[in-house]
Structure formats: C-alpha cells, structure tokens
Amino acid sequence: MSQLIISRIFKPSVCKKFLRHTNVRLFSVTPQASGLDPDDKTKVNRSFSSKPAYPFLLIDYILKNPGSCPDGLFTAESCSKKKEVTINDKKLMEEVCDAMTVGFSRDGLRVKLEGHYNDFVLRYVIYYNPTDPNLEDMTVRLPPLPRGSQIQSMAMSSLPAQDKDWVVAVKLSGSRLSLCRPFGSSKWINIKAMPQCINPLSSLMFSKKDQRFYIPTPGGNLLCSLDIDCNEDDLPEFIELEFDDLPKSVFKELADVSSCSRTDHLVESPTGQLFLVKWYGEDLDDYDDDDKRSRILMHVTKKFMVFRANEESDKFEKTMIYTEDIGDLCIFVGHSEAFCVPASSSLGLKPNCIYFVGYNFGVYDLTTKTCTTFHKEDDVPIRKLDFPYWPSPNFSPMAPN
C-alpha cells in the first residue's frame, strides 16, 4: 500500500489531530506512517486507498508555510504580491500535480480519448459511475470528430443522463463550436460562428440558470451565446457586457497588466451567481544554466480580476461589477469548463481564492492579491497543457480502472 508524500511533511501530531476530528479517510497512509497510535480509539475509517480523500490539505499546508519545509521538500520565496514555491522532491511534485488536477474529481464522471484501430477513428468517451446508488452507471461514446480536430474546451448541460435533450458542447481548435445530443441525433452540430467572435484561449461554460452555453469574445466585452436547443443552421447570439465604474485603487493595477496576455472565463456559483474571471499572464525570460547563450522563455500568471453579474442583468445585457470578495467560494480555471464551489465543500480549500492550472500551477488569493506559483527544481513552472487542464468537480481526464 503506497504512502503519500503528505505523511512526510505533516507533523505526526498535526496529522493525528486531523484524523481525530473526522470520521473519514484523509490520507492514504498507514496508522504508523500518519503518526496515529494503532491502539487509538478514534472513529476513523482505516480502509485506506492510494489516493487522499482531501488532496487540498497538501496545497493548504504549502500555502500556509511562509518559508522552507523543515526537511527541504520545498522552498518558498516571497516578494511583494508574488510567492514562488519550488518543489525539491519528485514525489511531492507528483502529489501537487495530482491535487491540482485530478484530486477534486467527484461523482464518478471521467473522460478519455479512445482509438478504434480498425478504422483509425478517435472519439471521446464519457464514463459516469455515480456515487449515488440510485443512479445507474453510464458509458457515453461521443460521435467521432473530423480528422485533425482538437478539443480545447468541453461543457455539458448536466451530468450524463439518458435523455435526448442532454447536450455536450465542445470548442475545437480554430475557435469552432460544435454540439451533440448523445441520446438524440447523436451527431455533431457545427455552429456557424465566425472564428474572430470567439476567444481561442477562453473556456466554454454552461449556465444552469440561463440554460445557455457561453464563451467570451476576444475583446471580453461580449458573450457568444448558444441556446441549448440550437440546430445546424442557427447562428450564435451575442450578449453585451456593461462594466460598472472601477474603483480608483484598481487603475494602477490595470496599468501594471497593460502588457500582459489575458483570457476571460465565465463561471457560475452553485446558487446561480455569474462571475467573469480575467486571467493575466506575462512573459519572463532566463538564461539556460548549461548554455548561457540560450534564453528560456516562460509564460506565467501575474494577476486575476473578478467581476460579478448584477442581479438585474437580462438576456440581452449583463452589468458586471468589479469585486475582490467572492465570499466562501473558490474558483477553478484551466482549459476545461471553469467551476466554482464553496470552500467548505472540501477540507483544505481556501475561501476567496482562485486555483489555476495550465502554463503554470498556483493559487491566487483575492483578499491579499497574492499569486502563489509552483515550480520545479530548475525554476521552471509546473505546467500541463493537455486537454483538459482542469477537471471540474465532476470531471477527470482518466478512464476508470
């Protein structure tokens, strides 16, 4: 039975305290490895597996550590509003990557790209193994995509359901949009959207409240909107985003990111509150240690800005208000659909924070405006550019065993 690296960085007394106050498995460690006395009379489920139930406890520990880990597994350097955490241990780096990608998978929904060697066709397969015993397991094979197509973002109208109205939407390379109803016509419906109307790096999302798919335009002041019932010849609609006056204190921050790249991501809270997340990145260069004449270019996250939709917004226009307080919520952004959950939904999540993956992994604290990024030993950011960057609470890029 494998022992997670988290058991090495948590002091035995700390790990024991966590276990004593919960009736669920926190880490995949033995009682001895966790520092828990085998004779301890606590109500703890000891049927450990190879994955932690609360992977964000590891991320939380790293975020709260102001400097270096006592045994040198990671080091942290802070400067102004930036904090760089260098992971010096290979196994710990794997644990961090796992926590920041597949560690938040819920409800047994997984996606995998499968190939059929007889006809050389690749198709995405959705596996649904819900934890609710009243729901049935499902395997949904999406129709084959045109040869050479690459999915950049995916969104669904709901969890998989054997309903002809259940819709899966994808954004393909070249800023193309397609929809399919796996239990309806079971074919891709190609939307006649002009590529220049869709931000190629922003994520597609589905609003349960509005029953529409949204994706920001390149300028970020319009939303490309698709009705859940749209057909082959339908054109997308556009919703104007009217931004409220910004606080004067934010003007300098905008000047600081004037030369940065930006992607826009819409996310909806469990209560239906819509947020627009602006993700700013900058280019940094360094010299190769082995060849001083060779320069290394890295794209890293610099800042996030969040706007919430006014409750009086309508289907033609949405008023967006700048905010630095999303309450108990956490926002997750990457290459798949952005999502939002209460911090109280999982131990270790930090409220009012944005967890991000892609060109680099890290956490942005909206309260302090501090950006923490994770790096390898050679100072290169930990990154993952495969689809999807970030699994939502119901999403994982791995197929079931």
N, C-alpha and C positions, 0 to 999 in steps of 0.2 A: 504494500500500500504506500503510495507516494506521500512524501512530506512536503508541504508547501513552504516556500521560502519565507512566507509571512511568519511562520513559527520561529524563525531565526531573528527577526527584527522586533517582534513584540516581546517585551519582558514577560517572564512566566507569570508574575503577579498581575500584569495587565490582562493577559490572555485569560487567566483564571477568573478575573473579575467579570470579563465579558461573558464567559460561559456560565457563571453562577446566576447571572441576571436574565438568562434566556433559556427557553426550552427547545431551541432548535440548533442545528449544526451551524457553526460559524466558519470553521476552517477544516480542511481535510488533513488533520493531524491526529496522531495517537494521543491518549491522555498524557503519556510521559513526555512526548515532544512538546505539548502545549503547556507543560508545567502544571497540569492538573493531577492531583493525587488520585491514583486509581481507586482508593477507598473513599473518595469524596462523595458525600451523599446528595449531590445535586441532581436535579431532574434534567439531564442532558441526553439528547439522542446521540448515542455513540456509534451509530451505523455510518461512519464517515465514508465519503467517496473521494474521488480525485479532484473535485472542484469545490471551491469555497461557496457557501450559501450567500455570503455578503462580501463580494470582492472589493467593494469600495472602502472597506475598512483599511485596506492596504494603501489606497490612494489618500485617504484621510490622514493616515499616520505620516505619510511623506509630506503632505501639505502643512501639517502642524509642526513638523520638525524644522526649527529655524536654521540649522546648520548641517553638520555631517552626522551620519549614523555612527554610533559608537564603534561598531565593528567594520566600518568602512564600506558597507554595501552600497551606499550612495552618499554623494556630497551635494550641498546646496549653496548657491551664491545668490545674494540679493543685491539689487541696485535700483534705486528709485522704485518704479512700479513693476519691475521685472524680477522674476526669480527663476533661475536655471538649476534644475536638478539633474545631476549626472549619475546615471546608474552604472556602478562599477562591477556589478555581479551579473553574469549572463542569465542565471536562473531567475534572479529578481527582475531583470528586464523582461523576461518572458511572462512573469506574473503580472507586471504592469501592463504589458501589451494585451494580455488576456482580459484583465479587469477593464481596460479601456475599450475593448471591442466586443467580446462575446460574453463578458461576465454579467451583463444585465439582461440576458435573454429570459423571456417569460412566456408562459402559455404554450410552450412547445411548438412555436412556429419557426421553421427553418427553410432556407432557400439554397439550392445547389444547381450549378450548371452541369448538365449531364450530356454526354455524347452518345449517339447511336452509330456504331461503327459500320453497320451495313449500308446506311445511306449517307453517312458523314454529316448528319444533322445535329446541331447543338440546340438544346432547349433548356429553359429554366424549369425546375421542378420545385413546387412548394410542398413541404411536409408539415402537417399540422397534427400534433399529438398533445391535445389539451390536458391540463391537469384536472379539469372538472370531469368527474366520471360520467356525468350526464351528457357529455358531448362526445361525438364519435371522432376517431382518428380519420384523417383525410390525406390523400396524396393527389396533388393537382399538377398535371403536366401542361404548362403553357404552350400555345402554338409556337412552332419554330419561327424564329426571326429571320429576316433576309440575311443572306451570307455577308459576313463582314460587319454586321451590326454589333454595337457595343452599348449595353445598358449603363447609363450614368446615374440614374436615379429611379426608384420604384416607389409607388404608393398604392394602397388598397382602400376600397370603400369601407371595409370592415375586416374582421378576422374571417378566414375562409368559411364559406357556407354554401351548401348545395342549393343555391338559389340562382335562377337565370339572370337576376339583376345584380349579382355580385360582380364588381368591376376591379380589374387590375390595370393600372396605368404606368407607363414607363417613359422616361426621357432618354432618347438614344443620342449617340454621338452625332454631331451636326445639328444639334438643337431641334431634333424631330420628336414629336409626341405621338404615342400610339396607345390605344385602349383595347382591352379584350374582356369578354364575359365568358369565363371558362365553362360555365354551365348553361350558357345561352348559345350564341352563334359559334363560339369557340374559334374565333379568328381575330386577327389584329385589325383594328380600325385605325387607319392612318389619318391624323388630323392635318388639315391643310393650313398649317401655321407657317408664317414666314420666319426663317431661322433668326433674322435680326430682331424678332419680337421676343425671343426667349434668351434669358441669361444662360450661357452654356455651362457655367460653373455653379449655379444655384440649384437647390433641390426642389423636386416636385413634392407637393403635400396634398392631403385630402382633409377638408374641413367637414367634420361630422355635423357641426351646427348649420353650415350653409349648404351641405350636400353638393359640394363642388370641389374640383381639383384646381389648385392654384400653383403658379410659378411666377416669380418676379421677372420683369423685363430688364434688359441690360442697364438702363438708366436708374432703375429702382423706384421710379415714381408711378409705375403702373403694374397691375397684376394681370397676367394672362390667365383667363378663367375658362374651365371646361365643365360643362354640365355633365352630370353622371349619366344622362340618357343621350349624349350626343352620338351622331352617326357619321358615316364616312364623309359625306359632303358638307357637314357642318363646319363653320368657322369658329375659332375661339372668340370669346368676348373679352373686353378689357375694362378693368375697374381702376379708377383714378385713386391714387394715394395722396391725400392732402395732409402735409406735415404741419403740425402746430408750431408756434414760435418756440425756438430753442432757448434754454436758459443762457444768460451771458457767459456763465462759467464754462460752457461747453464749446464756445467759439475757438478758444486756444487749442482744445483737443482736436477739433476739426482741422485746424491748420497743421497740426502735427502729423495727421494722416493724409494730407493732401497728395503726397507722392506714393501712397500705398495702393495695392490692389484691393478690390472689395467684392465680396459676394453677399447676396441677400438671401435670407432663409425665413420662410414663414413657419410658425409653429402654433399649435392650438393647445391650450391647457385642458385638463380633464373637465373643467367647468365651461369650456367654450370660449375662453378669452383668447383672442388672437394677438400674437406678438410678431413683429418684424425684427429679425436679428441681422445687423450689419457686421460682417466679419472682415477685418482689415489685416492685410499681411504685407510684409516688407522683404526686400532682398538684402541679404548680408553676404559678404564675401570674405574668404580667408585663404591663407596660403597652405598648400599641402606640406606636411612635416617632412615628407620624403623628397619632395621636389619643390623648392622654394619658388621656382619659376611658374609653377602651376597654381592657378587660383581656383578655389572651390566656391561655387555659388549656392546659397541656401535660401529658400523662401520660408519665412517663419511668421507666426502670428504676432501681431503687435497690439491689437485692441478690438473690443466689441462695443457696439452701441445697440440699445434695445428700444423699440417703440411699441406701445400697445395701442390697439384699435379702440377708439371711443365707442361706447355702447350705443351711441346714436347713429353710428355708421349704417349705410344701407347697401343694397346690392350694386349700386352704380358708383359709389364713392365711399372711401373709408378715411376717416380722420385719424392720423397716427400721432400719438403723444409720447415725447421722449420720457424715459423712466430709468432710474437706477435701482428700482426696488420691485422685484417680482415676487416678494414675499417668501413663502416656504417652498417655492418651486425651484427646480433645476431644469435647465435646458441643455439638450444634447444635439450637437450639429456635426455633420460629416457629409458623406456623399449620398447616403440614402435619406429617406424622409426624416427631417428633424422632428424631435419629440420633446415632450415636457411632462414631468411627473413631480409629485410632492417629494421633498427631501425626506419626509418621514416614512416614505414607502420602502426604503431600504437603509439598513444601518451603514453609516459611513458617508452617505451623501451630504453635501454641504449646501444649505439653502442659499438662494440668491446667487447662484453660480452657473457658469456655462462650461460644460465638459466638451472638448473638441478633439477630433482626430482628423488625419489627412496628411498635409505636408508636415505637420508635427502634432504631437500629442500634448495635451495640457488641460489646465483648468483656469478659467478667468473669473475672478471674484468681482461682482458688480458693486459690492459695498466699498471695497478698498481700491478698486480698479487695478488690482494686481494680476499680472499674467504669469502663471507658472507653466513652464515647458519642461518636458522630459528629454534628456539627451543620452547618447551612448558615450562610452569612454573617450572616443576621439572627438568629442564635442559636436558630432553630427546629430541633428534632431531625430528622435524616434519617429518614424513615419510609416504610413500604409496608404498606398494609392490604389489598391484593388477595390472592386465593387463587391459589396457595399463597404464604405469606410466604417460606417457606424450602424450596428444593428439597433433597431428600436427595442422597446421592452418586449415586443413580440416577434423579434427578428434576429436571425442568426445565419451567417453565410455557410454554416456547416450542415451536412446531411446527418440524419440520425444514425446511430450505430446499427 
